[in-house]
Amino acid sequence: MNAPTPADRALVARLAALDSCALSDALDGLGAAGALTGIRPLWPVRRTVVGRIRTLRVGPKEPESGPTVHLATPLLADAGVGDVILVDAGGREDVSSWGGILSTAATLAGVSGVVIDGACRDIGESEQLGLPVFGRAVVPVSARGRIVQLAMDEPITVAGAPARSGDYLIGDVNGVVIVAAELAEAAVELAERIAAREAAMVAAVRSGRPVAEVMHDSQFPTPKGTT
């Protein structure tokens, strides 16, 4: 994947100032999928994880597959600072798709976080390293002899949302949202307006205005482009 440009870095900084709820609302307004339902932080991650996606697809060995490599090792050898690794494991919760050794390598590579449509093990090691990991479950079961790496940097679908290497991702205590690269500027601009509207609504409630009044669109109109 190409190195991030100044425009990429500026967009990531704007994303980092938002939360996944505002981005999810913005994607709703744009008619795009992006929120990954059922995927949550697997240790108590307190910070927002933002970065450009690198995709990884894993699963049982396919008949036409050539020689296999250990999950994620080629991707980690090529990962850039700030990348977020997005693993399509088909939602499997009975076998791990990530572990402590991979987390160590990811930390050394400067990876911002790991998101798995599936399960992880050695989660305590990831927490000690400070590497945010999001997924569906934590299990002790090894991938060895069960699943292999099938592809990297190819389009995938995770929890119903399409993703490609180079798309953007934000993960926080509320969950994970993918933003397609071609929609990123529009989604961020709309999310910023949504966040500003909600901040004004909170301020109004704190000032003593009735919440029923504050929640009425006539008082704080919904930003154009949302539903």
C-alpha positions as CSV (number, residue, x, y, z in Angstrom):
1,M,0.0,0.0,0.0
2,N,1.2,3.5,-0.8
3,A,2.7,5.6,2.0
4,P,0.2,8.0,3.6
5,T,0.1,11.5,2.0
6,P,-0.3,14.8,4.0
7,A,-4.0,14.7,3.0
8,D,-4.3,11.1,4.5
9,R,-2.6,12.3,7.7
10,A,-4.9,15.3,8.0
11,L,-8.0,13.1,7.5
12,V,-6.8,10.6,10.1
13,A,-6.4,13.6,12.5
14,R,-9.9,14.7,11.9
15,L,-11.2,11.2,12.4
16,A,-9.4,10.9,15.7
17,A,-11.3,13.9,16.9
18,L,-14.7,12.2,16.3
19,D,-16.2,9.0,17.7
20,S,-17.7,5.9,16.1
21,C,-21.2,7.0,16.8
22,A,-20.9,10.3,14.8
23,L,-19.2,8.4,11.9
24,S,-22.0,5.7,11.9
25,D,-24.6,8.4,11.8
26,A,-22.8,10.1,8.9
27,L,-22.6,6.9,6.9
28,D,-26.3,6.4,7.5
29,G,-26.9,9.8,6.0
30,L,-24.8,8.9,3.0
31,G,-26.5,5.5,2.6
32,A,-23.3,3.5,3.1
33,A,-22.6,0.5,5.3
34,G,-19.7,0.8,7.8
35,A,-20.6,0.0,11.4
36,L,-19.4,-3.5,12.4
37,T,-22.1,-4.9,14.7
38,G,-21.0,-7.5,17.3
39,I,-17.4,-6.4,17.3
40,R,-16.1,-4.8,20.5
41,P,-12.8,-4.0,22.4
42,L,-11.4,-7.3,23.7
43,W,-9.6,-5.5,26.5
44,P,-10.6,-2.1,28.1
45,V,-9.3,0.1,25.4
46,R,-9.7,3.7,26.5
47,R,-8.4,5.6,23.4
48,T,-9.7,6.0,20.0
49,V,-8.0,3.8,17.3
50,V,-7.8,5.4,13.9
51,G,-5.9,4.4,10.8
52,R,-5.8,3.1,7.3
53,I,-6.8,-0.5,6.8
54,R,-4.7,-3.4,5.8
55,T,-7.0,-6.4,5.1
56,L,-6.3,-10.1,6.0
57,R,-8.6,-13.0,5.2
58,V,-8.2,-16.3,7.0
59,G,-10.1,-19.6,7.1
60,P,-9.8,-23.4,6.4
61,K,-7.3,-24.2,3.7
62,E,-8.9,-24.1,0.3
63,P,-8.2,-27.0,-2.2
64,E,-6.6,-24.7,-4.8
65,S,-4.4,-22.9,-2.2
66,G,-0.6,-23.1,-2.5
67,P,1.8,-23.3,0.3
68,T,0.6,-21.6,3.5
69,V,2.3,-19.1,5.7
70,H,1.7,-18.3,9.4
71,L,-1.3,-16.0,9.7
72,A,-0.5,-12.3,9.2
73,T,3.3,-12.7,9.0
74,P,3.7,-11.3,5.5
75,L,1.3,-8.4,6.3
76,L,3.2,-7.5,9.4
77,A,6.5,-7.6,7.5
78,D,5.0,-4.9,5.2
79,A,2.8,-2.9,7.7
80,G,3.3,0.8,8.1
81,V,3.1,3.0,11.2
82,G,-0.5,3.8,11.9
83,D,-2.0,0.9,9.9
84,V,-5.0,-1.0,11.4
85,I,-5.1,-4.7,10.6
86,L,-8.6,-5.9,9.7
87,V,-9.1,-9.6,9.8
88,D,-11.9,-11.4,8.1
89,A,-12.3,-14.7,9.9
90,G,-15.9,-15.2,8.9
91,G,-17.2,-14.4,12.4
92,R,-15.7,-17.7,13.9
93,E,-15.5,-17.6,17.7
94,D,-14.2,-21.2,18.2
95,V,-10.6,-20.6,17.1
96,S,-8.1,-17.8,17.5
97,S,-7.1,-15.6,14.5
98,W,-4.6,-13.5,16.4
99,G,-2.3,-14.0,19.4
100,G,0.4,-12.6,21.6
101,I,3.4,-13.1,19.3
102,L,1.6,-11.3,16.4
103,S,0.7,-8.5,18.8
104,T,4.4,-8.1,19.7
105,A,5.3,-7.9,16.0
106,A,2.5,-5.5,15.3
107,T,3.6,-3.2,18.2
108,L,7.1,-3.1,16.9
109,A,5.8,-2.3,13.4
110,G,3.8,0.7,14.7
111,V,0.4,-0.8,14.0
112,S,-2.4,1.2,15.6
113,G,-4.8,-1.6,16.3
114,V,-6.2,-5.0,15.2
115,V,-9.9,-5.7,14.4
116,I,-11.0,-9.3,14.0
117,D,-14.4,-10.6,12.7
118,G,-13.7,-13.6,14.9
119,A,-11.7,-14.5,18.0
120,C,-8.3,-13.7,19.6
121,R,-6.2,-15.4,22.2
122,D,-3.4,-14.1,24.5
123,I,-5.4,-11.0,25.1
124,G,-3.5,-10.2,28.3
125,E,-0.3,-9.9,26.3
126,S,-2.0,-7.4,23.9
127,E,-3.2,-5.4,26.8
128,Q,0.3,-5.3,28.4
129,L,1.7,-4.2,25.1
130,G,-1.0,-1.5,24.8
131,L,-2.1,-2.8,21.4
132,P,-5.9,-2.3,21.0
133,V,-7.6,-5.5,19.8
134,F,-11.3,-5.6,18.8
135,G,-13.2,-8.7,18.0
136,R,-16.1,-11.1,18.8
137,A,-14.5,-13.3,21.5
138,V,-11.4,-14.4,23.4
139,V,-10.6,-18.1,23.2
140,P,-7.5,-20.2,24.0
141,V,-7.8,-22.4,20.9
142,S,-4.8,-22.1,18.4
143,A,-5.2,-21.5,14.7
144,R,-2.5,-24.2,14.0
145,G,-4.0,-27.0,12.0
146,R,-7.4,-25.3,11.8
147,I,-7.2,-22.1,9.8
148,V,-4.6,-20.5,7.4
149,Q,-4.0,-17.2,5.8
150,L,-6.0,-17.1,2.5
151,A,-5.3,-13.5,1.3
152,M,-4.0,-10.1,2.2
153,D,-4.7,-6.6,0.9
154,E,-7.7,-7.9,-1.0
155,P,-11.3,-6.7,-0.7
156,I,-13.2,-8.4,2.2
157,T,-16.6,-8.1,3.9
158,V,-16.6,-7.9,7.7
159,A,-19.8,-8.0,9.6
160,G,-21.7,-7.1,6.5
161,A,-19.5,-4.1,5.6
162,P,-17.1,-4.0,2.6
163,A,-13.5,-3.1,3.3
164,R,-10.3,-2.6,1.3
165,S,-6.7,-1.8,2.1
166,G,-6.5,2.0,2.2
167,D,-10.0,2.5,3.6
168,Y,-10.2,4.2,7.0
169,L,-11.3,2.7,10.3
170,I,-12.2,4.2,13.7
171,G,-12.6,2.0,16.8
172,D,-13.5,3.1,20.4
173,V,-15.6,2.1,23.4
174,N,-18.7,2.2,21.2
175,G,-17.4,-0.2,18.5
176,V,-15.8,0.0,15.1
177,V,-16.7,1.8,11.9
178,I,-15.2,1.4,8.4
179,V,-15.2,4.5,6.1
180,A,-14.5,3.8,2.4
181,A,-11.7,5.9,1.1
182,E,-13.9,7.6,-1.6
183,L,-16.5,8.6,1.0
184,A,-14.0,9.6,3.7
185,E,-14.0,13.4,3.1
186,A,-17.8,13.6,2.9
187,A,-18.3,11.3,5.9
188,V,-15.9,13.2,8.1
189,E,-17.4,16.6,7.1
190,L,-20.9,15.3,7.9
191,A,-19.8,13.6,11.1
192,E,-18.2,16.9,12.3
193,R,-21.5,18.7,11.8
194,I,-23.3,15.9,13.7
195,A,-20.9,16.1,16.6
196,A,-21.2,19.9,16.8
197,R,-25.0,19.6,16.8
198,E,-24.9,17.0,19.6
199,A,-22.5,19.1,21.6
200,A,-24.8,22.1,21.4
201,M,-27.7,19.9,22.5
202,V,-25.8,18.6,25.5
203,A,-24.9,22.2,26.5
204,A,-28.6,23.2,26.2
205,V,-29.7,20.3,28.5
206,R,-27.0,21.2,31.0
207,S,-28.2,24.8,31.0
208,G,-31.6,23.7,32.1
209,R,-33.6,23.4,28.9
210,P,-36.1,20.5,28.9
211,V,-34.7,17.5,27.1
212,A,-38.0,17.0,25.1
213,E,-37.5,20.6,23.7
214,V,-33.9,20.1,23.0
215,M,-34.5,16.8,21.1
216,H,-37.0,18.5,18.8
217,D,-35.5,19.1,15.3
218,S,-37.0,22.5,15.2
219,Q,-34.6,23.6,17.9
220,F,-31.5,21.8,16.6
221,P,-32.1,20.8,13.0
222,T,-30.6,17.6,11.7
223,P,-27.6,18.4,9.5
224,K,-28.3,18.3,5.8
225,G,-27.4,14.9,4.4
226,T,-28.6,12.8,7.4
227,T,-31.8,10.9,8.0
